[in-house]
Amino acid sequence: MNSTNRREDIKRDFQQALLTWAKSNLRDYPWRRTKNSAYKILVAELLLKRTTATAAARAYNPFIRKFPTVNHLFHATEDELAGTLEPIGLSKQRAHAIKELAQVLIQRYEGQVPTTLEKLYDLPGIGDYAARAIMSFSHDTPLAVVDGNVERVLRRVFQDQLVKIPNRATIQNIVDDLLPENGHRNFNFALLDLGSLICRPTRPSCYKCPLQRWCDYARIPQDTRLSGRLRGLRQARQLSLLELAKKAGVTKLTIINMEAGRTYPRKETLRKIARVLDLSIEDIAERL
C-alpha cells in the first residue's frame, strides 16, 4: 500500500470514529434542530458570541419568536432588541450590532442571508467561523468550522507534527482536509462538542475520546504533560524562576513544583502566570 492510500485510510477511519461518536454524544441545542434556515443559524451565531452555549440556548427561542425574520429585526428598535438580549449580557452592544447587520441585509440582500462565503464575509460582525457555520449548518455546504474548541482538539491530536503554537490558518487547513463531504454537518458539530465535553483545556478525559488512537497528546503520560511545559514557556520569554514567581505574585516553590509536575495549579494561579506570559488561561492550562 502506498503512502497516499495509507493516508486516505487513516483519514477515513478518523472521520468514521468521530461520526460514530456523534450519533450518541452531540449536545442538543434548538438551532441544531434547524435545517435550511440561514436566518436562524445566523441568530444562533450572533447569540453565541462572548457567552456560553447554555446561556445562548435560553435566549434563542424567545428571540426567534419575537423576531422571526430579518425584516422584524430591521423594524425593531435597539431598546426592543436589547430587552430580549438582556439574559445573555452585553445587550446594548449586541442590539446595536444586530441592528446594523439587519440594515445591511435589507439594503443589499432584500432581507435574505447571503448564500456564499464571500458575501457573508462582507456582513458586519460576521467572521470566518460564523460564515462557515452558516454555510455548513443551513446551506449544507461542506465547509469546516474552527473555533477555540476545534483548534484545541486538532493541536493536541497533531501536536508532534505542528509548530509549537500553530496559527488558525494551519488548523483550518487540517480540518478542511479531514472534513467528509457526506456528514460534514455532524462532523463539525462533533469536533465542537468534543472540545467542550472531552478535550477540555484542563484535565481532558482522553480515555473517553474517540480520537485517542491518533492523538499525540493522549499518548503523553499525565505526569509528563505537567512536567517541563511551563519551563519551556518561561525560558522562551527569558524569565528566571524567581522573576516569573515575583511577576505572577506566587512563590518560587510553586513554580518549581509546577515545572517538576508535582502539583497542578489552581485556576487563580494559572491566571496570574498566564498574565505574565501573555497567554490566555486556556493556552497556559493546555500546555502544562
Sine and cosine of phi, psi and omega as CSV:
sin_phi,cos_phi,sin_psi,cos_psi,sin_omega,cos_omega
0.00,0.00,0.79,-0.61,-0.01,-1.00
-0.98,0.19,0.18,-0.98,-0.12,-0.99
-0.90,0.43,-0.55,0.84,0.01,-1.00
-0.91,0.42,-0.70,0.71,0.02,-1.00
-0.90,0.43,-0.64,0.77,0.03,-1.00
-0.88,0.48,-0.69,0.73,0.01,-1.00
-0.89,0.45,-0.66,0.76,0.01,-1.00
-0.92,0.39,-0.59,0.81,0.05,-1.00
-0.90,0.44,-0.69,0.73,0.02,-1.00
-0.90,0.44,-0.68,0.73,0.00,-1.00
-0.88,0.47,-0.68,0.73,0.01,-1.00
-0.90,0.43,-0.66,0.75,0.04,-1.00
-0.91,0.42,-0.66,0.75,0.04,-1.00
-0.86,0.51,-0.75,0.66,0.00,-1.00
-0.87,0.50,-0.71,0.70,-0.05,-1.00
-0.91,0.42,-0.65,0.76,0.01,-1.00
-0.88,0.47,-0.67,0.74,-0.03,-1.00
-0.94,0.34,-0.67,0.74,-0.02,-1.00
-0.93,0.36,-0.55,0.83,0.07,-1.00
-0.91,0.40,-0.69,0.72,0.06,-1.00
-0.86,0.50,-0.62,0.78,-0.06,-1.00
-0.89,0.46,-0.49,0.87,-0.09,-1.00
-0.85,0.52,-0.52,0.85,-0.07,-1.00
-0.81,-0.59,0.13,0.99,-0.10,-0.99
-0.80,-0.60,-0.10,0.99,-0.03,-1.00
-0.92,0.40,0.61,-0.79,0.07,-1.00
-0.96,0.30,0.50,-0.87,-0.06,-1.00
-0.97,-0.26,0.96,-0.29,0.08,-1.00
-0.88,-0.48,0.51,-0.86,-0.09,-1.00
-0.86,0.51,-0.57,0.82,-0.01,-1.00
-0.95,0.31,-0.32,0.95,0.03,-1.00
-0.98,0.20,-0.25,0.97,0.06,-1.00
-1.00,0.08,-0.04,1.00,-0.06,-1.00
-0.99,-0.13,0.75,-0.66,0.12,-0.99
-0.78,-0.62,0.52,-0.85,0.06,-1.00
0.88,0.47,0.47,0.88,0.11,-0.99
-0.76,-0.65,1.00,-0.01,-0.02,-1.00
-0.89,0.46,-0.54,0.84,-0.01,-1.00
-0.89,0.46,-0.71,0.71,-0.04,-1.00
-0.92,0.38,-0.59,0.81,0.06,-1.00
-0.93,0.36,-0.63,0.78,0.06,-1.00
-0.86,0.51,-0.72,0.70,0.03,-1.00
-0.86,0.52,-0.71,0.70,0.00,-1.00
-0.85,0.52,-0.70,0.71,-0.02,-1.00
-0.91,0.41,-0.57,0.82,0.04,-1.00
-0.93,0.38,-0.64,0.76,-0.01,-1.00
-0.95,0.32,-0.52,0.86,-0.06,-1.00
-0.97,0.26,-0.25,0.97,-0.02,-1.00
-0.90,0.43,0.81,-0.59,0.12,-0.99
0.85,0.53,0.57,0.82,0.12,-0.99
-0.41,-0.91,0.14,-0.99,-0.01,-1.00
-0.99,0.11,0.38,-0.93,0.04,-1.00
-0.90,0.44,-0.56,0.83,0.02,-1.00
-0.89,0.45,-0.70,0.72,0.03,-1.00
-0.92,0.40,-0.68,0.73,0.01,-1.00
-0.88,0.48,-0.60,0.80,-0.01,-1.00
-0.89,0.45,-0.58,0.81,0.02,-1.00
-0.92,0.39,-0.55,0.83,-0.06,-1.00
-1.00,0.02,-0.31,0.95,-0.18,-0.98
-0.89,0.46,-0.83,0.55,-0.07,-1.00
-0.89,0.46,-0.71,0.71,0.08,-1.00
-0.85,0.52,-0.61,0.79,0.00,-1.00
-0.92,0.39,-0.72,0.70,-0.01,-1.00
-0.90,0.44,-0.64,0.77,0.01,-1.00
-0.89,0.46,-0.64,0.77,-0.06,-1.00
-0.99,0.15,-0.54,0.84,-0.04,-1.00
-0.77,-0.63,0.97,0.26,-0.13,-0.99
-0.97,0.26,-0.19,0.98,0.00,-1.00
-0.61,-0.79,0.22,-0.98,0.09,-1.00
-0.87,0.50,-0.58,0.81,-0.02,-1.00
-0.88,0.47,-0.60,0.80,0.05,-1.00
-0.91,0.41,-0.62,0.79,0.06,-1.00
-0.89,0.45,-0.68,0.73,-0.06,-1.00
-0.87,0.49,-0.64,0.77,-0.07,-1.00
-1.00,0.01,-0.14,0.99,0.04,-1.00
-0.98,0.21,0.47,-0.88,0.11,-0.99
-0.99,0.11,0.32,-0.95,0.04,-1.00
-0.90,0.44,-0.53,0.85,0.04,-1.00
-0.91,0.41,-0.63,0.77,0.04,-1.00
-0.90,0.44,-0.69,0.72,0.02,-1.00
-0.90,0.45,-0.71,0.71,-0.04,-1.00
-0.88,0.47,-0.61,0.79,0.01,-1.00
-0.88,0.48,-0.63,0.78,0.02,-1.00
-0.96,0.29,-0.48,0.88,-0.06,-1.00
-1.00,0.01,-0.11,0.99,-0.09,-1.00
-0.81,0.58,-0.60,0.80,-0.03,-1.00
-0.88,0.48,-0.37,0.93,-0.03,-1.00
-0.96,-0.27,0.07,1.00,0.09,-1.00
0.99,0.15,0.18,-0.98,-0.02,-1.00
0.77,0.64,0.60,0.80,-0.17,-0.99
-0.90,0.44,-0.63,0.78,-0.03,-1.00
-0.93,0.36,-0.67,0.74,0.03,-1.00
-0.90,0.44,-0.69,0.73,0.01,-1.00
-0.89,0.46,-0.70,0.72,-0.03,-1.00
-0.87,0.49,-0.69,0.72,0.01,-1.00
-0.89,0.46,-0.69,0.72,-0.02,-1.00
-0.91,0.41,-0.65,0.76,0.00,-1.00
-0.92,0.39,-0.64,0.77,0.03,-1.00
-0.89,0.46,-0.68,0.73,0.03,-1.00
-0.89,0.46,-0.68,0.74,0.01,-1.00
-0.90,0.44,-0.69,0.72,-0.01,-1.00
-0.87,0.49,-0.63,0.77,0.02,-1.00
-0.88,0.47,-0.67,0.75,0.02,-1.00
-0.91,0.41,-0.68,0.74,-0.01,-1.00
-0.89,0.45,-0.61,0.79,0.03,-1.00
-0.94,0.33,-0.72,0.69,-0.09,-1.00
-0.94,0.33,-0.61,0.79,-0.09,-1.00
-0.99,-0.17,-0.51,0.86,-0.17,-0.99
-0.79,-0.61,0.35,0.94,0.06,-1.00
0.81,0.59,0.56,0.83,0.08,-1.00
0.99,0.12,0.14,0.99,0.01,-1.00
-0.98,-0.22,0.51,-0.86,0.06,-1.00
-0.99,0.14,0.78,-0.62,-0.04,-1.00
-0.83,0.56,0.39,-0.92,-0.07,-1.00
-0.92,-0.40,0.25,0.97,0.08,-1.00
-0.76,-0.65,0.48,-0.88,0.03,-1.00
-0.85,0.52,-0.69,0.72,-0.08,-1.00
-0.85,0.52,-0.69,0.73,0.00,-1.00
-0.96,0.29,-0.57,0.82,0.05,-1.00
-0.91,0.42,-0.62,0.79,0.03,-1.00
-0.87,0.50,-0.47,0.88,-0.04,-1.00
-0.98,0.20,-0.19,0.98,-0.01,-1.00
-0.98,0.22,0.65,-0.76,0.01,-1.00
-0.90,0.43,0.74,-0.67,0.07,-1.00
0.99,0.13,0.06,1.00,-0.01,-1.00
-0.95,-0.32,0.92,-0.39,0.00,-1.00
-0.99,-0.15,-0.21,-0.98,-0.09,-1.00
-0.89,0.46,-0.71,0.71,-0.02,-1.00
-0.88,0.48,-0.79,0.61,-0.05,-1.00
-0.88,0.47,-0.65,0.76,0.00,-1.00
-0.89,0.46,-0.70,0.71,0.00,-1.00
-0.93,0.37,-0.61,0.79,0.03,-1.00
-0.88,0.47,-0.68,0.73,0.03,-1.00
-0.89,0.46,-0.67,0.74,-0.01,-1.00
-0.92,0.40,-0.67,0.74,-0.03,-1.00
-0.97,0.25,-0.75,0.66,-0.17,-0.98
-0.99,0.14,-0.40,0.92,-0.01,-1.00
-0.90,-0.44,-0.56,0.83,-0.02,-1.00
-0.99,-0.14,0.00,1.00,0.02,-1.00
0.83,0.56,0.59,0.80,0.05,-1.00
-1.00,-0.09,0.79,-0.61,-0.06,-1.00
-0.95,0.31,1.00,0.07,0.06,-1.00
-0.79,-0.61,0.71,-0.71,0.00,-1.00
-0.99,0.16,0.60,-0.80,0.06,-1.00
-0.94,-0.34,0.61,-0.80,0.00,-1.00
-0.74,-0.67,0.91,-0.40,0.19,-0.98
-0.90,-0.44,-0.20,-0.98,-0.04,-1.00
-0.88,0.47,-0.58,0.81,0.01,-1.00
-0.92,0.40,-0.73,0.68,0.00,-1.00
-0.89,0.45,-0.67,0.74,0.00,-1.00
-0.87,0.50,-0.67,0.74,-0.01,-1.00
-0.90,0.43,-0.68,0.73,0.02,-1.00
-0.85,0.52,-0.76,0.65,-0.08,-1.00
-0.95,0.32,-0.56,0.83,0.06,-1.00
-0.90,0.43,-0.58,0.82,0.00,-1.00
-0.97,0.23,-0.71,0.70,-0.03,-1.00
-0.86,0.51,-0.68,0.73,-0.07,-1.00
-0.95,-0.31,0.51,0.86,-0.10,-1.00
-0.81,0.59,-0.68,0.73,-0.08,-1.00
-0.96,0.28,-0.28,0.96,-0.07,-1.00
-0.98,-0.18,-0.13,0.99,-0.09,-1.00
-0.95,-0.31,0.36,-0.93,0.14,-0.99
-0.91,0.42,0.23,-0.97,-0.15,-0.99
-0.82,0.58,-0.74,0.67,0.05,-1.00
-0.79,-0.62,1.00,0.08,-0.03,-1.00
-0.91,0.41,0.53,-0.85,0.02,-1.00
-0.99,0.15,0.17,-0.98,-0.06,-1.00
-0.88,0.47,-0.57,0.82,-0.01,-1.00
-0.89,0.46,-0.62,0.78,0.03,-1.00
-0.90,0.44,-0.71,0.71,0.02,-1.00
-0.90,0.44,-0.66,0.75,0.01,-1.00
-0.86,0.50,-0.66,0.75,0.01,-1.00
-0.89,0.45,-0.64,0.77,0.01,-1.00
-0.90,0.43,-0.74,0.67,-0.03,-1.00
-0.92,0.39,-0.60,0.80,0.06,-1.00
-0.84,0.55,-0.66,0.75,-0.03,-1.00
-0.94,0.34,-0.57,0.82,-0.05,-1.00
-0.99,0.16,-0.39,0.92,-0.13,-0.99
-0.88,0.47,0.82,-0.58,0.08,-1.00
-0.98,0.19,0.55,-0.83,0.02,-1.00
-0.94,0.34,-0.63,0.78,0.08,-1.00
-0.99,-0.12,0.82,-0.58,-0.03,-1.00
1.00,0.00,0.26,0.97,-0.05,-1.00
-0.89,0.45,-0.53,0.85,-0.02,-1.00
-0.89,0.46,-0.79,0.61,0.01,-1.00
-0.94,0.35,-0.51,0.86,0.07,-1.00
-0.88,0.47,-0.72,0.70,0.04,-1.00
-0.89,0.45,-0.73,0.69,0.02,-1.00
-0.86,0.50,-0.64,0.77,-0.05,-1.00
-0.91,0.42,-0.68,0.73,0.03,-1.00
-0.91,0.42,-0.65,0.76,0.04,-1.00
-0.87,0.49,-0.71,0.70,-0.07,-1.00
-0.97,0.24,-0.55,0.84,0.03,-1.00
-0.87,0.49,-0.67,0.74,0.02,-1.00
-0.92,0.40,-0.55,0.84,-0.03,-1.00
-0.99,0.15,-0.62,0.78,-0.13,-0.99
-1.00,-0.08,-0.58,0.82,-0.13,-0.99
-0.88,-0.48,-0.79,0.61,-0.06,-1.00
-1.00,0.04,0.85,0.53,-0.08,-1.00
-0.95,0.32,0.36,-0.93,0.00,-1.00
-0.84,0.55,-0.66,0.76,0.05,-1.00
-0.86,-0.52,0.57,-0.82,0.03,-1.00
0.78,0.62,0.83,0.56,0.04,-1.00
-0.91,0.41,0.51,-0.86,0.01,-1.00
-1.00,-0.05,0.95,0.30,-0.09,-1.00
-0.87,0.50,-0.54,0.84,-0.05,-1.00
-0.92,0.40,-0.31,0.95,0.02,-1.00
-1.00,-0.10,-0.10,1.00,-0.19,-0.98
-0.99,0.15,0.76,-0.65,0.02,-1.00
-0.95,0.32,-0.20,0.98,-0.04,-1.00
-0.98,-0.22,0.10,0.99,-0.11,-0.99
-0.88,0.48,-0.46,0.89,0.02,-1.00
-0.86,0.52,-0.54,0.84,-0.05,-1.00
-0.97,-0.23,-0.07,1.00,-0.22,-0.98
-1.00,0.04,0.85,-0.53,0.05,-1.00
-0.91,0.42,-0.63,0.77,-0.04,-1.00
-0.91,0.41,-0.63,0.78,-0.05,-1.00
-0.91,0.41,-0.39,0.92,-0.02,-1.00
-0.99,0.12,-0.17,0.99,0.01,-1.00
-0.99,0.15,0.82,-0.58,0.06,-1.00
-0.84,0.55,0.55,-0.84,-0.08,-1.00
-0.83,0.56,-0.68,0.73,-0.05,-1.00
-0.93,0.37,-0.49,0.87,0.04,-1.00
-0.95,0.32,-0.58,0.81,0.04,-1.00
-0.85,0.53,-0.62,0.78,-0.06,-1.00
-0.99,0.14,-0.23,0.97,-0.11,-0.99
-0.97,-0.24,0.78,-0.62,0.15,-0.99
1.00,-0.01,-0.36,0.93,-0.04,-1.00
-0.92,0.38,-0.75,0.66,0.01,-1.00
-0.88,0.47,-0.61,0.79,0.02,-1.00
-0.85,0.53,-0.68,0.73,0.00,-1.00
-0.90,0.43,-0.66,0.75,0.03,-1.00
-0.91,0.42,-0.67,0.75,-0.01,-1.00
-0.91,0.43,-0.73,0.68,-0.05,-1.00
-0.93,0.38,-0.53,0.85,0.03,-1.00
-0.89,0.46,-0.44,0.90,0.02,-1.00
-0.98,-0.19,0.17,0.99,0.08,-1.00
0.83,0.56,0.72,0.70,0.04,-1.00
-0.94,-0.34,0.70,-0.72,0.12,-0.99
-0.98,0.19,0.21,-0.98,0.07,-1.00
-0.82,0.57,-0.72,0.69,-0.05,-1.00
-0.92,0.40,-0.65,0.76,-0.01,-1.00
-0.89,0.45,-0.71,0.71,0.01,-1.00
-0.90,0.44,-0.68,0.73,-0.01,-1.00
-0.87,0.49,-0.71,0.70,-0.01,-1.00
-0.90,0.43,-0.72,0.69,-0.05,-1.00
-0.92,0.40,-0.54,0.84,-0.02,-1.00
-1.00,0.07,-0.26,0.97,-0.02,-1.00
0.96,0.27,0.55,0.84,0.08,-1.00
-0.83,-0.56,0.12,-0.99,-0.02,-1.00
-0.99,0.14,0.44,-0.90,0.06,-1.00
-0.88,0.48,-0.58,0.82,0.00,-1.00
-0.90,0.44,-0.58,0.82,0.04,-1.00
-0.87,0.49,-0.71,0.70,0.01,-1.00
-0.90,0.43,-0.68,0.73,0.01,-1.00
-0.86,0.50,-0.72,0.69,-0.02,-1.00
-0.92,0.40,-0.59,0.81,0.04,-1.00
-0.92,0.40,-0.69,0.72,-0.02,-1.00
-0.93,0.38,-0.46,0.89,0.01,-1.00
-1.00,0.06,-0.10,1.00,0.00,-1.00
0.97,0.23,0.32,0.95,-0.05,-1.00
-1.00,0.00,-0.15,0.99,-0.01,-1.00
-0.51,-0.86,0.47,-0.88,0.13,-0.99
-0.94,-0.33,0.83,-0.57,-0.15,-0.99
-0.94,0.35,0.49,-0.87,0.15,-0.99
-0.94,0.34,0.32,-0.95,-0.06,-1.00
-0.87,0.49,-0.63,0.78,-0.01,-1.00
-0.91,0.41,-0.61,0.79,0.06,-1.00
-0.90,0.43,-0.70,0.72,0.05,-1.00
-0.85,0.53,-0.67,0.75,-0.03,-1.00
-0.89,0.46,-0.67,0.74,0.00,-1.00
-0.90,0.43,-0.69,0.72,-0.02,-1.00
-0.94,0.35,-0.65,0.76,0.01,-1.00
-0.86,0.51,-0.63,0.78,-0.01,-1.00
-0.89,0.45,-0.66,0.75,0.01,-1.00
-0.93,0.38,-0.63,0.78,-0.05,-1.00
-1.00,0.10,0.00,1.00,0.02,-1.00
0.86,0.51,0.70,0.71,0.07,-1.00
-0.81,-0.58,0.33,-0.95,0.14,-0.99
-0.97,0.24,0.34,-0.94,0.02,-1.00
-0.89,0.46,-0.55,0.84,0.03,-1.00
-0.91,0.41,-0.65,0.76,0.00,-1.00
-0.88,0.47,-0.75,0.66,-0.08,-1.00
-0.95,0.32,-0.59,0.81,0.02,-1.00
-0.89,0.45,-0.63,0.78,-0.02,-1.00
-0.92,0.39,-0.55,0.84,-0.10,-0.99
-1.00,0.03,-0.10,0.99,0.02,-1.00
-1.00,0.03,0.00,0.00,0.00,0.00
